[in-house]
């Protein structure tokens, strides 16, 4: 078989399999379909991807040209007496915003989750 024949064959088999699978779960609820396919919700997948992306950016594994650099919290900005000894040193500063575009910016989307991570990560 030629390589494009094999690709067509595999693609065709995947299409048939997907069609059969879809016909079985089409009438199920979103949560049931996720359970059958062993997937998480779109919100948790997005959050996980955002955290991975920020980790790569913060550790120099991914180069991003920001218009304004990411701000980290200073030790003075920690809330409560225990935060000076708990948490990690790369806590993100949440930027205040009045517009949805800034609210949905990567750093603002993940700040609370990122700041609650253990320092060992």
Protein Blocks (a to p, Z undefined) as FASTA:
>chain_A
ZZklmmmmmmmmmmmmmmmmmmmmmmpcfklmmmmnopacfklmmmmmmmmmmmmmmnop
accddfbdcddddfklpgcjklmmgccfkbccddddfbfklmmgmklmmmmmmmmpcfkZ
Z
